[in-house]
Amino acid sequence: MSGIAAVWHLDEAPLEPSLVGLLSSRMATRPHDTSGVWTSGAVGLAQVDLRTTPEAVHDRWPLVSADGGLVLVADLRLDNRAELIEALGLQAHARQGLGDGRILLAAWERWGESCPARLAGDFAFVLWDAKRRLLCCARDQVGTRPLYYHLGPRLFAAASDTRTLLAIPGVPTEVDELRISAFLVPGLDDRTGTSYRHVARLPAAHTLAVTADGGTPRAYWRFDPTRELPPASDEEYADEYRRLLTEAVRSRLRSTTPVSAALSGGLDSSSVVCVARTIEPAAGLWPLRTYTARFSSLTGADEGPYVDAVVQQGGVISTMLDGERLDPLADFEASSDPDPELHGLGYYMHEALFRAARADGSRVFLEGMLGDTATSRGWGHLFGLALAGRWVRLAREVHAIANWT
């Protein structure tokens, strides 16, 4: 993913240009193709850009509007490009080559702060509106792309990772011990907290519009657990589910490098792989490459037979890693993850798969992570049962979860 950063002295004290350069160099540890900075008075923005789609070559970051009044940095991939191009009247520009960033900038010029609700895909962006003296941040509906920020009485700063954010003078580095201890308790989800007391995470599906007087995150989209599709047959529901899953996978195959994917024995990653290998992308990017961590001597943990059942159907190049040789502590210091924030206890295995795919030249990695949770509605199912007044079923579910956790 690309890295973005922004800083604004709310008291309008001039910003040292070298500070923005520092942010860019801090993010340069990420794999990237280009980098750029922009400063004006008390405001500065920086980006290191990793190009993963064919259209990305047309964007030069930071992006500046024709009149110079808007400046944008963004880590994004838009999946509804055709829809947005038509709605914004950009057909002529699209024929000449149009990056996702230019589409996003045009969407802001047309719809302003409501534009994130019209975007489909993965994104985190920061946009400076000079005329309004407004700095707006936004994240996608699922929160795939990270964005952290610090808001104090004299300083606002945002970045894709906390390491970059903490390099900014004036951002306190005090550790939040309560947040760290809560990380060890199963089921305690915190959408805003970080390991640092004065650094927050912008929640998914939220915007944060900051002026000299401050700002508060606002949701632009919420999942409605009470909404149900009209009654239909099981076959019709299955067909619609298959259509949506296929379109979701297809939109993520837009790549300039071979596409790779995690493959465990679970239904989620297996479903993604089985769908992806039926959709042939641009020539030279196929077949799909899959990566699996095997535990051959731990029969209770090894999902090899299920993985083999998928691989043997063809259409993939399979790479197997020895999961028993992966040491989470030994690999911790050598981690290529630019964000030191806390991850799940099994994340080191994902990191090993990412490294293997990157070594094979891949920049797009598909995962089924939390797919089972999405299908079952996860913890949100409990809220849905409560809102529907289904108390007996709710009691049974809570009892089962209590026994498990």
C-alpha positions as CSV (number, residue, x, y, z in Angstrom):
1,M,0.0,0.0,0.0
2,S,1.0,3.6,-0.5
3,G,1.9,5.8,2.4
4,I,0.4,9.3,3.0
5,A,1.0,12.0,5.6
6,A,-0.2,15.5,6.4
7,V,0.6,18.2,9.0
8,W,-1.0,21.5,9.7
9,H,0.0,24.1,12.3
10,L,-3.5,25.2,13.4
11,D,-2.0,28.5,14.8
12,E,-0.7,29.1,11.2
13,A,2.9,29.1,12.2
14,P,5.0,28.5,9.1
15,L,5.9,24.9,8.4
16,E,9.5,24.0,7.9
17,P,9.6,22.3,4.4
18,S,12.3,20.0,5.7
19,L,9.6,18.5,8.1
20,V,7.5,17.3,5.2
21,G,10.7,15.9,3.6
22,L,11.3,14.0,6.8
23,L,7.8,12.4,6.6
24,S,8.5,11.3,3.1
25,S,11.8,9.8,4.0
26,R,10.2,8.1,7.0
27,M,7.6,6.4,4.7
28,A,10.3,5.5,2.1
29,T,10.9,2.3,4.0
30,R,7.7,1.1,2.3
31,P,8.1,-0.5,-1.2
32,H,7.2,2.4,-3.5
33,D,7.7,3.7,-7.1
34,T,7.5,7.5,-6.6
35,S,7.3,10.0,-3.8
36,G,6.4,13.7,-3.6
37,V,5.8,16.5,-1.1
38,W,3.8,19.7,-1.1
39,T,4.0,22.6,1.3
40,S,2.3,26.0,1.6
41,G,2.5,28.1,4.7
42,A,1.4,26.1,7.7
43,V,0.3,23.0,5.7
44,G,2.3,20.1,4.2
45,L,1.4,16.8,2.6
46,A,3.6,13.9,1.5
47,Q,3.1,10.6,-0.3
48,V,5.1,7.6,-1.3
49,D,3.2,5.8,-4.0
50,L,3.2,2.1,-4.8
51,R,1.6,1.6,-8.2
52,T,-0.6,-1.6,-8.3
53,T,-3.0,-0.8,-11.1
54,P,-2.4,0.0,-14.8
55,E,-4.0,3.5,-14.4
56,A,-1.8,4.5,-11.5
57,V,0.9,5.7,-13.8
58,H,-1.2,8.7,-14.7
59,D,-1.2,10.2,-11.2
60,R,1.6,12.4,-9.8
61,W,1.4,12.7,-6.1
62,P,0.5,14.9,-4.3
63,L,-2.3,15.8,-6.8
64,V,-3.1,19.5,-7.1
65,S,-6.3,20.8,-8.7
66,A,-6.2,23.1,-11.8
67,D,-6.7,26.2,-9.7
68,G,-4.3,25.1,-7.0
69,G,-7.0,25.3,-4.3
70,L,-7.2,21.6,-3.6
71,V,-4.3,19.2,-2.8
72,L,-4.8,15.5,-2.3
73,V,-2.7,12.5,-1.0
74,A,-4.4,9.1,-1.1
75,D,-3.8,5.4,-0.7
76,L,-6.6,4.1,-2.9
77,R,-8.0,1.7,-5.4
78,L,-11.4,2.6,-6.9
79,D,-13.6,-0.3,-7.9
80,N,-16.4,1.7,-9.5
81,R,-14.3,3.7,-11.9
82,A,-16.7,3.4,-14.8
83,E,-19.7,4.6,-12.7
84,L,-17.7,7.6,-11.4
85,I,-16.3,8.5,-14.8
86,E,-19.8,8.6,-16.2
87,A,-21.3,10.5,-13.3
88,L,-18.5,13.1,-13.4
89,G,-18.4,13.5,-17.2
90,L,-14.8,12.4,-17.5
91,Q,-15.1,10.1,-20.5
92,A,-12.8,12.2,-22.7
93,H,-10.1,12.3,-20.0
94,A,-10.5,8.5,-19.4
95,R,-9.6,7.8,-23.0
96,Q,-6.3,9.7,-22.5
97,G,-5.6,7.9,-19.3
98,L,-7.1,8.7,-15.9
99,G,-5.7,7.6,-12.6
100,D,-7.9,6.8,-9.6
101,G,-6.5,9.9,-7.8
102,R,-7.8,12.3,-10.5
103,I,-11.2,10.7,-10.3
104,L,-11.3,11.2,-6.5
105,L,-10.2,14.8,-6.9
106,A,-13.0,15.4,-9.4
107,A,-15.5,13.7,-7.1
108,W,-14.5,16.1,-4.3
109,E,-14.9,19.1,-6.6
110,R,-18.4,17.8,-7.4
111,W,-19.7,16.4,-4.1
112,G,-17.4,17.8,-1.4
113,E,-17.4,16.0,1.9
114,S,-20.2,13.6,0.8
115,C,-18.0,12.1,-1.9
116,P,-16.6,9.1,0.2
117,A,-20.1,7.6,0.3
118,R,-20.0,7.4,-3.5
119,L,-16.7,5.6,-3.7
120,A,-16.4,1.8,-3.9
121,G,-13.0,0.3,-3.2
122,D,-10.2,0.6,-0.6
123,F,-9.0,4.1,0.3
124,A,-7.6,6.4,2.9
125,F,-7.1,10.0,1.8
126,V,-6.2,13.5,3.1
127,L,-7.3,16.6,1.2
128,W,-6.4,20.2,1.8
129,D,-9.0,22.8,0.7
130,A,-7.2,26.1,0.8
131,K,-10.3,28.3,0.2
132,R,-12.1,26.8,3.2
133,R,-9.0,26.3,5.3
134,L,-10.1,22.7,5.8
135,L,-8.2,19.5,5.9
136,C,-10.4,16.5,5.4
137,C,-9.5,12.8,6.0
138,A,-11.5,9.8,5.1
139,R,-11.4,5.9,5.1
140,D,-13.2,3.3,3.1
141,Q,-16.3,1.5,4.4
142,V,-14.4,-1.6,5.6
143,G,-11.3,0.2,6.8
144,T,-8.9,-1.7,4.6
145,R,-6.4,1.2,4.3
146,P,-5.2,2.6,7.6
147,L,-5.1,6.2,8.8
148,Y,-4.0,7.6,12.1
149,Y,-4.1,11.1,13.4
150,H,-3.2,13.5,16.3
151,L,-5.3,16.5,17.0
152,G,-4.1,19.0,19.5
153,P,-4.8,22.7,20.2
154,R,-2.0,23.9,17.8
155,L,-1.3,20.9,15.6
156,F,-3.1,18.4,13.4
157,A,-1.2,15.5,11.8
158,A,-2.2,12.4,10.0
159,A,-0.4,9.4,8.5
160,S,-0.8,5.9,7.2
161,D,1.3,4.5,10.2
162,T,2.1,5.6,13.7
163,R,5.8,5.4,13.1
164,T,5.6,8.3,10.7
165,L,3.1,10.2,12.8
166,L,5.3,10.1,15.9
167,A,8.2,11.5,14.0
168,I,6.4,14.9,13.8
169,P,7.5,17.4,16.4
170,G,4.7,18.1,18.8
171,V,3.0,14.7,18.6
172,P,3.3,13.1,22.1
173,T,4.8,9.6,22.3
174,E,3.2,8.6,25.6
175,V,2.2,4.9,25.5
176,D,-1.4,3.9,26.4
177,E,-0.9,0.9,28.7
178,L,-4.6,0.4,29.1
179,R,-5.1,0.0,25.4
180,I,-2.2,-2.5,25.2
181,S,-3.6,-4.6,28.1
182,A,-7.0,-4.5,26.4
183,F,-5.4,-6.0,23.3
184,L,-4.9,-9.2,25.2
185,V,-8.6,-9.6,26.1
186,P,-10.6,-11.5,23.4
187,G,-13.6,-9.7,21.9
188,L,-12.7,-6.2,23.0
189,D,-12.8,-4.3,19.7
190,D,-11.5,-0.8,19.7
191,R,-12.1,1.1,16.5
192,T,-10.3,4.3,17.5
193,G,-7.6,3.5,20.1
194,T,-3.9,2.9,19.4
195,S,-0.9,2.0,21.5
196,Y,-0.3,5.8,22.1
197,R,-2.5,8.0,24.3
198,H,-2.5,11.0,22.0
199,V,-2.8,9.1,18.6
200,A,-6.2,7.9,17.4
201,R,-7.3,5.7,14.5
202,L,-9.9,7.2,12.1
203,P,-12.7,4.6,12.1
204,A,-13.8,2.8,9.0
205,A,-16.5,4.6,7.0
206,H,-15.7,7.9,8.7
207,T,-14.5,11.3,7.7
208,L,-12.7,13.9,9.8
209,A,-13.0,17.5,8.7
210,V,-10.5,19.7,10.6
211,T,-10.5,23.5,10.7
212,A,-8.6,25.8,13.0
213,D,-11.2,25.1,15.6
214,G,-10.6,21.4,15.5
215,G,-12.9,18.6,14.3
216,T,-14.7,15.4,15.1
217,P,-14.9,12.1,13.2
218,R,-18.3,11.6,11.5
219,A,-19.7,8.4,10.0
220,Y,-20.8,8.6,6.3
221,W,-22.0,5.0,6.2
222,R,-23.3,2.4,8.7
223,F,-24.0,-1.2,8.3
224,D,-27.7,-1.9,9.0
225,P,-28.0,-5.3,10.7
226,T,-31.8,-5.2,10.5
227,R,-32.1,-4.9,6.7
228,E,-33.1,-8.0,4.9
229,L,-33.5,-8.8,1.2
230,P,-37.0,-9.5,0.0
231,P,-38.1,-13.2,0.4
232,A,-36.6,-15.4,-2.2
233,S,-35.7,-19.1,-2.7
234,D,-32.4,-20.5,-1.5
235,E,-31.3,-20.8,-5.1
236,E,-31.9,-17.1,-5.7
237,Y,-30.1,-16.1,-2.6
238,A,-27.2,-18.3,-3.5
239,D,-27.0,-16.9,-7.1
240,E,-27.0,-13.3,-5.7
241,Y,-24.3,-14.1,-3.2
242,R,-22.2,-15.7,-5.9
243,R,-22.7,-12.7,-8.2
244,L,-21.5,-10.3,-5.4
245,L,-18.6,-12.4,-4.5
246,T,-17.5,-12.8,-8.1
247,E,-17.7,-9.0,-8.7
248,A,-15.8,-8.3,-5.4
249,V,-13.0,-10.6,-6.5
250,R,-13.0,-9.4,-10.1
251,S,-12.5,-5.7,-9.1
252,R,-9.4,-6.6,-7.1
253,L,-7.7,-8.3,-10.0
254,R,-6.8,-5.0,-11.7
255,S,-3.0,-5.3,-11.4
256,T,0.3,-4.6,-13.1
257,T,2.0,-7.7,-11.5
258,P,1.1,-11.3,-11.0
259,V,-1.8,-11.7,-8.5
260,S,-1.3,-13.8,-5.4
261,A,-3.6,-15.1,-2.7
262,A,-3.5,-16.7,0.7
263,L,-4.9,-20.2,0.7
264,S,-5.8,-22.0,4.0
265,G,-8.3,-24.8,4.5
266,G,-11.0,-22.3,5.5
267,L,-14.0,-21.6,3.4
268,D,-13.2,-17.9,3.1
269,S,-9.7,-18.0,1.4
270,S,-10.7,-21.1,-0.6
271,S,-13.8,-19.3,-2.0
272,V,-11.7,-16.3,-3.0
273,V,-9.1,-18.5,-4.8
274,C,-11.8,-20.7,-6.5
275,V,-13.5,-17.6,-7.8
276,A,-10.3,-15.7,-8.8
277,R,-8.9,-18.5,-10.9
278,T,-12.0,-18.5,-13.1
279,I,-11.5,-14.8,-14.0
280,E,-8.6,-14.4,-16.3
281,P,-7.0,-10.9,-16.0
282,A,-4.5,-9.2,-18.3
283,A,-2.1,-11.4,-20.2
284,G,1.1,-12.3,-18.4
285,L,-0.4,-12.0,-14.9
286,W,-1.8,-15.5,-14.7
287,P,-2.1,-18.2,-13.3
288,L,-3.0,-17.2,-9.8
289,R,-0.2,-17.7,-7.2
290,T,-1.3,-19.1,-3.8
291,Y,0.6,-19.2,-0.5
292,T,0.0,-21.5,2.4
293,A,1.6,-22.1,5.8
294,R,1.6,-25.9,6.5
295,F,1.9,-27.6,9.9
296,S,2.6,-31.2,8.7
297,S,3.6,-32.6,12.1
298,L,0.7,-30.9,14.0
299,T,-2.1,-32.9,12.6
300,G,-4.7,-31.0,14.5
301,A,-3.6,-27.7,13.0
302,D,-2.7,-28.8,9.5
303,E,-5.3,-27.9,6.9
304,G,-3.2,-29.5,4.1
305,P,-5.9,-31.9,2.8
306,Y,-8.3,-29.1,2.2
307,V,-5.7,-26.9,0.5
308,D,-4.7,-29.8,-1.7
309,A,-8.3,-30.3,-2.8
310,V,-8.3,-26.7,-4.1
311,V,-4.9,-26.8,-5.7
312,Q,-5.5,-30.1,-7.5
313,Q,-8.3,-28.6,-9.4
314,G,-5.7,-26.5,-11.3
315,G,-5.4,-22.9,-12.3
316,V,-2.9,-21.9,-9.5
317,I,0.8,-22.0,-8.7
318,S,1.0,-23.2,-5.1
319,T,3.8,-22.2,-2.7
320,M,3.9,-24.0,0.7
321,L,5.7,-22.5,3.7
322,D,6.7,-24.5,6.7
323,G,4.6,-22.9,9.4
324,E,6.4,-24.7,12.2
325,R,9.6,-22.9,11.2
326,L,8.0,-19.4,11.4
327,D,9.1,-17.8,14.7
328,P,7.0,-14.7,15.6
329,L,9.6,-13.4,18.0
330,A,12.6,-13.9,15.7
331,D,10.8,-12.2,12.8
332,F,9.5,-9.3,14.9
333,E,12.4,-7.0,14.4
334,A,12.8,-7.9,10.7
335,S,9.1,-7.3,9.9
336,S,8.5,-5.4,6.7
337,D,5.2,-4.0,8.1
338,P,5.6,-0.2,8.2
339,D,3.1,0.1,11.0
340,P,4.2,-1.0,14.5
341,E,0.6,-1.1,15.8
342,L,-0.6,-4.3,17.5
343,H,-1.9,-7.0,15.2
344,G,-3.6,-10.4,16.0
345,L,-1.4,-13.0,17.6
346,G,-1.2,-15.0,14.4
347,Y,-0.3,-12.1,12.1
348,Y,3.3,-13.2,11.8
349,M,2.1,-16.0,9.5
350,H,0.4,-13.5,7.2
351,E,3.6,-11.5,7.2
352,A,5.5,-14.5,6.0
353,L,3.1,-15.1,3.2
354,F,3.3,-11.4,2.2
355,R,7.1,-11.6,2.0
356,A,7.0,-14.7,-0.1
357,A,4.5,-13.1,-2.6
358,R,6.5,-9.9,-2.7
359,A,9.7,-11.9,-3.5
360,D,7.8,-13.4,-6.4
361,G,7.0,-10.0,-7.8
362,S,3.4,-9.7,-6.7
363,R,1.9,-6.4,-5.5
364,V,-1.7,-7.5,-5.2
365,F,-2.5,-10.1,-2.5
366,L,-6.0,-11.5,-1.9
367,E,-7.1,-12.8,1.4
368,G,-10.2,-14.3,2.9
369,M,-9.5,-12.9,6.3
370,L,-12.7,-12.5,8.3
371,G,-14.8,-13.9,5.4
372,D,-16.3,-16.4,7.8
373,T,-17.2,-13.6,10.2
374,A,-18.8,-11.5,7.4
375,T,-20.9,-14.4,6.3
376,S,-22.0,-15.2,9.8
377,R,-22.3,-11.5,10.7
378,G,-19.8,-12.0,13.5
379,W,-20.5,-10.3,16.8
380,G,-22.9,-8.0,15.1
381,H,-25.3,-11.0,14.9
382,L,-25.9,-10.6,18.7
383,F,-27.0,-7.0,18.2
384,G,-29.3,-8.1,15.4
385,L,-30.9,-10.8,17.6
386,A,-31.4,-8.2,20.3
387,L,-32.9,-5.6,18.0
388,A,-35.3,-8.3,16.6
389,G,-36.4,-9.3,20.1
390,R,-35.2,-12.9,19.6
391,W,-34.2,-13.3,23.3
392,V,-34.0,-17.2,23.5
393,R,-31.8,-17.4,20.4
394,L,-29.6,-14.6,21.8
395,A,-29.2,-16.4,25.1
396,R,-28.1,-19.6,23.4
397,E,-25.6,-17.7,21.3
398,V,-24.1,-15.8,24.2
399,H,-23.9,-19.0,26.2
400,A,-22.1,-20.8,23.4
401,I,-19.6,-17.9,23.0
402,A,-19.0,-17.7,26.7
403,N,-18.0,-21.4,26.7
404,W,-15.7,-20.8,23.8
405,T,-13.9,-17.7,25.0
